[in-house]
Amino acid sequence: MRSLVITGISGTLGTALTKHFITNNWQVIGSVRNRGAEDAVRQHFASEIDCGSLVIVQLDGASPEYSAKNLASVLPSVSPPLALINNAATDSWDTVIELTQKEIIDVLNVNMIMPALLSAAVIAFWRERNISGVLLHISSLLAQFGAAKSSIYAASKAGIEALSRCIAVEQGAFGIRSNVLRIGACSHKLIFNRKSPNNRRLVTANRSTIAKDIPLRRQGILTEYCDAASYLVGPSSSFITGQILTVDGGVTAVYPNYTPPAESL
């Protein structure tokens, strides 16, 4: 059975990715932050998937170096993973003048430093065993566009995109690929107030309000992002590396408030 590592499987996209890959006959080595999250994940998945195909490892973004060592110690005891999906992420809903050093460090630890160290650990594992593995880093439209109260999150996602390109160049000779899945316009959003950790809820956005700004006139669904991830870690994309696949319904193709010259006279 093929296997892969997915971080942040307790989140909205992480849960969807886990179900997607297990349903398609992959073993998932999934990460959560702590024992409480592990128990919740197991309970959630118990009635929906074959949990025999799920191995859970605790990787805490607050301790990226320890987490990388922990993952490295687990890899020899499981089916050798063919891919790593760096999905875990956090945010800080503050303007740049409100950010504290701790908040900046917390976001960078989870979104940038841990993915870099986990990638290094998995690459070392692959190279020791001559495995042509695939790294996939989940990014956001905020890596390309500016938005209020998302400065450090946006910076971390832009950083992970740059990291992915460099890994592709460095490791290509070993058959190791690295790409980014940049997502946006999803119909599901996880609202997480970091100052109040218990204030966490899944909400569905107002589709009629948002869809008018999307060329396809609808929002994306989780299965569409999962299908794109599956393509990027699978053999069909074997000659693709160092790239960013944007799945956003065409949002990034739009020229904001553009009026053709003939209509502006």
DANORWO-V120377 format. One record per residue. N is the residue number from 1. PHI is phi in whole degrees, -180 to 180 (NA if undefined). PSI is psi as a letter, one per 30 degrees, with the letter a starting at -180 (none if undefined). Layout:
# DANORWO-V120377
N/PHI/PSI, N/PHI/PSI
This chain:
# DANORWO-V120377
1/NA/k, 2/-70/k, 3/-136/l, 4/-151/l, 5/-102/k, 6/-127/k, 7/-91/l, 8/68/h, 9/-79/f, 10/-87/f, 11/-83/l, 12/-60/e, 13/-71/e, 14/-60/e, 15/-63/e, 16/-64/e, 17/-62/e, 18/-61/e, 19/-62/e, 20/-60/e, 21/-72/e, 22/-66/e, 23/-61/f, 24/-98/g, 25/69/h, 26/-105/l, 27/-91/k, 28/-108/k, 29/-99/j, 30/-106/k, 31/-107/k, 32/-133/l, 33/-79/e, 34/-155/l, 35/-64/e, 36/-61/e, 37/-67/e, 38/-62/e, 39/-62/e, 40/-65/e, 41/-65/e, 42/-61/e, 43/-65/e, 44/-65/e, 45/-81/f, 46/-52/e, 47/-95/g, 48/-118/f, 49/-139/l, 50/-78/j, 51/-70/f, 52/-68/f, 53/-97/g, 54/-121/k, 55/-113/k, 56/-107/k, 57/-126/k, 58/-91/j, 59/-129/j, 60/-104/k, 61/-61/f, 62/-71/f, 63/-132/i, 64/-59/e, 65/-66/e, 66/-63/e, 67/-62/e, 68/-64/e, 69/-66/e, 70/-64/e, 71/-64/e, 72/-59/e, 73/-75/f, 74/-84/e, 75/-55/e, 76/-66/f, 77/-97/f, 78/-121/l, 79/-60/k, 80/-54/j, 81/-69/k, 82/-97/f, 83/-154/l, 84/-127/k, 85/-107/j, 86/-82/j, 87/-109/f, 88/-58/k, 89/-158/l, 90/-142/l, 91/-143/l, 92/-137/j, 93/-88/i, 94/-129/l, 95/-73/l, 96/-63/e, 97/-81/f, 98/-94/f, 99/-63/k, 100/-101/l, 101/-60/e, 102/-62/e, 103/-62/e, 104/-61/e, 105/-64/e, 106/-60/e, 107/-67/e, 108/-66/e, 109/-59/e, 110/-77/e, 111/-89/f, 112/-127/e, 113/-72/e, 114/-63/e, 115/-57/e, 116/-65/e, 117/-72/e, 118/-65/e, 119/-60/e, 120/-62/e, 121/-64/e, 122/-72/e, 123/-61/e, 124/-61/e, 125/-61/e, 126/-64/e, 127/-66/e, 128/-65/f, 129/-114/g, 130/56/h, 131/-102/k, 132/-89/i, 133/-89/l, 134/-130/k, 135/-103/k, 136/-132/k, 137/-110/k, 138/-84/k, 139/-123/a, 140/-140/l, 141/-59/f, 142/-68/f, 143/-71/f, 144/-108/e, 145/-111/l, 146/-87/k, 147/-154/k, 148/-65/k, 149/62/g, 150/-138/g, 151/-60/e, 152/-76/e, 153/-63/e, 154/-61/e, 155/-63/e, 156/-67/e, 157/-72/e, 158/-63/e, 159/-65/e, 160/-69/f, 161/-68/e, 162/-65/e, 163/-59/e, 164/-60/e, 165/-63/e, 166/-66/e, 167/-62/e, 168/-59/e, 169/-71/e, 170/-67/e, 171/-105/f, 172/-58/e, 173/-64/f, 174/-98/g, 175/78/g, 176/-94/k, 177/-107/l, 178/-144/k, 179/-137/l, 180/-121/k, 181/-106/j, 182/-99/j, 183/-116/l, 184/-167/l, 185/60/h, 186/-79/k, 187/-77/f, 188/-117/k, 189/-134/k, 190/-97/j, 191/-94/j, 192/-134/j, 193/-89/j, 194/-67/f, 195/-78/f, 196/-133/i, 197/-54/f, 198/-82/f, 199/-87/i, 200/-131/k, 201/-151/l, 202/-95/k, 203/-127/l, 204/-105/k, 205/-69/l, 206/-73/j, 207/-66/e, 208/-66/e, 209/-76/e, 210/-83/e, 211/-59/f, 212/-65/f, 213/-94/g, 214/-108/k, 215/-52/e, 216/-80/f, 217/60/h, 218/-159/l, 219/-93/l, 220/-77/l, 221/-114/l, 222/-57/e, 223/-63/f, 224/-71/e, 225/-72/e, 226/-66/e, 227/-62/e, 228/-65/e, 229/-63/e, 230/-61/e, 231/-63/e, 232/-71/f, 233/-96/f, 234/-95/l, 235/-68/f, 236/-67/f, 237/-109/g, 238/-63/f, 239/-111/g, 240/-114/k, 241/-153/l, 242/72/g, 243/-115/l, 244/-120/j, 245/-99/j, 246/-99/k, 247/-118/j, 248/-147/g, 249/70/g, 250/98/g, 251/-57/e, 252/-76/f, 253/-87/f, 254/-84/k, 255/-92/j, 256/-58/k, 257/58/g, 258/-76/k, 259/-124/k, 260/-56/k, 261/-52/e, 262/-62/f, 263/-93/f, 264/-95/f, 265/-74/none
